Amino acid sequence: MLKPSTTTNARILPAHVLATVAALTAVALLGSLLISIDTEAATERTVMRGGHLVARAGFEQSIRHWKEVNGATRLSRVAGGHGGSRHAARLRAPLSNRATIGMTDAPSMVSHTGRGQVYRATVWLKATRKAVRPSNLNARIELSELSNGHQRVGAWRRIRLTNTRWRSVTVWLTARADDHRLGFTIRAFNVRAGAAVKVDNVTVHKVAAPRVRASVLRGTRYGASVDAGSGDWVKALHQSDRRYSRLDVVRFYDPDFPDSWTSSRLNSVNRPIVYSFAA
């Protein structure tokens, strides 16, 4: 017959002691989790605050420093801003038809650029329910370097607004010269009649140019497609190199069948080329 085993050194803790230990363990684990979450949030806030703030535009008081980009735009100041602010700017399409609408800063938020300085511009957007249904809404944020009213360099980001929540959009630009102005423009395309987009908390920061270690550059080569527009392609290539630092690889697109593999344009690249054409 088997006898139950006995242990002389083991002691069973009372129920109330076990409950206390379990509660303390839960509190410790929860505390660690909260510390982790708070640390991640603090890190995110630090990243978002990075750089030197040079311009800020809210709409708590007025919209007098902004103007419509065209006659179809209805620009106004309305209640309900982002992040606790009471007011925002609103871009609305005409009640009678669809339209592309937008706003731009006037005068420019940044009036004196610095050559080689990197600027980060951020804006918060929110589409109305009518604007995103039945289809999504396309918006474009543009940052342009202006001299004597002419655009010298432009950077932009096009996004799709798929819901009615606030969304931040960021655009980066490296200035080509001193004492130029930066133009900030927000556009929404083919907006339904009477639909609108809210705009709030526009900021522009100076940020440090990224420094990449040589070891990081080994392996995959990164570059861009150079588009000359109506100008000279070789000049456009040099402009891209100055703007982005020298490209590791260049894509060249020929809208026709290539007539020569030794053209002056190709010989001017002096690095790996991605060549494509439409015969």
N, C-alpha and C positions, 0 to 999 in steps of 0.2 A: 504494500500500500504506500502510495506516494504521500509524503508529508509536505505541507506548504513550507517554502523556504522562509527564513527569517533573517533580517539584517539588524544587527544590534546598534550600528553607528548611524543609520539613516533616521532623519526626523521629518515628519510631515508638517509643513507650515500651516498655520491656521488660515481659514478662508479669507479673513479680512486682511491678513498680511499679503497673501497672493494677489488680492484685488488691488492693494496699494502699489505693489511692485509693477503689476500690469499697467496701472494708470500712469505711473512715473515713466515707464518705458514708452508708452504712447505719447506722453508729453515731450519726451526727449526726441523721439522720431519726428513728431510734428514740428518741433523747434528747428531741427536740422533741415526739414523740408522748407520751412518758411525762410530760414537763413539763405538757403540755396536760391529760392525764388527771388528774394529781395536782392541778392547779389547779382542775379541775371538782370533784374530790372534796372539796378544801378548801373551795370555795364552798358545796357542799352541806352540809358539816359546820357551816359558819358559820351557814347558814340554819336548820339544825335546832337549833343551840344558842341561837338568838336569843331574847331575853327573859330575865327574871329568874326563876330557879327558886324556887318557893315551897313545893313539896311533891313528895315522891318516895316511891313505895312499891314495894319489891321483896319477894320471898318467900324470900330465902336463910335467914332465921332462923325465921319463923313466918307465920301468916295471921291472927293474933289481932285485927288491926284491920279485918277484913272479916267480913261475915255473909251468909248466904243470903237471897235475896229472897222465897223461899217454901219450903213444906215439901217440894216435889218436888226441890229442888236438893241435890246431894251435893257439898259443898265440901271440898277437901283440898289438901294440899301434896305435890307430886310432883317427881321428878327431871327435869332437862332443861329449863332456862329459855332465854330469848332472849339472844343476843349474848354468849354465854360464861358466863352465870350458871348456877349448878348446879341451881336449883329454880324452880318456877313454881307458881301456883295452878291448880287444875283444877276446872272445873264439869262435873259428870256427871249425866245423866238417870237415873232409876230403871231397874233391870234389867228391870222388868216392863212398862213402857209408855212412850210418847212423852210429852214434857213441855216446857214453857217453863221455863228455868232461868236463874239469874243471881246476882250478888253486888253488894254495895254497901259503901262505906267506913263504918266505925262505930268510933270517932267520925269526923267529917268530916276529910279531909286539910287543907282550908282552913277555918279557923274564923272568920276576920275578913275580910270583903270590903271593898273600897273603892268608893264610888259612882263609876260611869263607868269603872272599871278593866276592861280586857279581859283575859280569862283564856284560855289555850290548854291544853287537857288532851289527853294522848296516852296510848294504851295499845297493847300488842302482843298479838295474838290468834293462836292456832293451833288449828285443828280436827283431830280425829282422822280417820283414813281412814273409819271407820264413820259419822262425822257428815256427811261430804260425799258419800257414795255411798249410794244411786244418784242422789240429788238434792243440790243445794247447800244450804248452811245459812245462814239469815238471822240476823244479830246486830244489836243496837242499843246504842249507847253514849250515855248521857245525862249531862248536866251540869246540875244544878239549883241555883238560889239558894233557900235555905231560911231561914225565919224562924219561930221558935216551932213548929217541926215542920211548917209548911205551905210548899208550893212557891210561890214568887213568880214566878220566871222560869225557863224551862227551854230548853235547846238540846240537840239530839240529831243523831246521824247513824246511818242504817241501812245496813248493808253486806251483801254476799253473800260468804261464804267458799266458794271453789270448789276449793281444794286444801289440802294439809296443810303449806304453808309459813307461816312467821311473817308477819304483816301488821300494819302500824301503822295506827291509826285516830285522827284528831284531831277534837276538837270545840271550838268557840269560844263564849264567853259574855261579855256585857258586864253587869257588876253594876249593879243598880238602886239599891242603898243601901249604907250603911256597916254593918259589924259583922254581916253575915249570914254563914251558912255555905254552902259549896258541897258538894253531894252528888254523888258519882260512882257511876254504876250501869252494869253490863254485863249485857245479857240476850241469850240465844240462844233462838230460837223453834222450837217443834215439833221438838225434838231427838229423834232415834231412841233407843229403849230401849238403855241402856248406853253410848251415845256421849258424847263429852266435848269440851270446849274448854279449852285452856290460856290463862292470862292472865299477863302479866308486864310489868315496867318501866312502871308507871303514873307519869306526871309531870304537874305543873301548873305553868305559867309565867305570870308577868305579862308582857304585851307592850304596846307602845305602840299607841295607836289609830291606824288608817291616816289619813293626810292626803292628800286628793285635790285636785289643782290645778283651778282653775275651768275651764281650757282642756280638761281631760279630760272635763268634764261636758257639753260641747257634743255634739249629735248624739243618739244613742240615749238614751232615758230608761229608768231602772231603778227597779223598785219591787217590790211584793209583794202577795200576796192576803191580805187582812185577815180573820181568822176570829174572830168574837166568842164562839164557843162558846155557853154559856148566859147570857152577860152582855150588856152594852150595846155595840153596834157602834161608836158614836162614841168611846166610851171606849177600845175596842180599837184604833181607828185612832190615837188620841193615844199610846197605849202603844207601838204599832209605830214611830211617829215618834221617840219618845224612845229606843227601843232601837236602831234602825238609823240614826239621823239621819233628817231628813225625807225621805220617799219621793218620788221624782220622778213616779211614776205609781202609781195604786192600782187593784187589781182588786176589784170588788164582785160577789159571787155571790148571786143570789136563787133560793131553791129553788122558788119559785112564779112565776106570771106577774106582771110588774111592774104595780103598781096606779097608780103615779104617777112621772113623771120629775122631779118637783120635791119629792121627799120630803126630810125633814130630814137623813136620812143622806147622801143624795147631795149636798145643798147644803153639807154640812160638810166635804167633801173639798177643794174649792178648788184643784183641779189636774186634769190629765187622768185619765180614768177608763176602765178596761176593764170593761164591764158584761156579765155573762152570767147566763142564767137557764134554768130548766127549766119550760117551759109544760106 
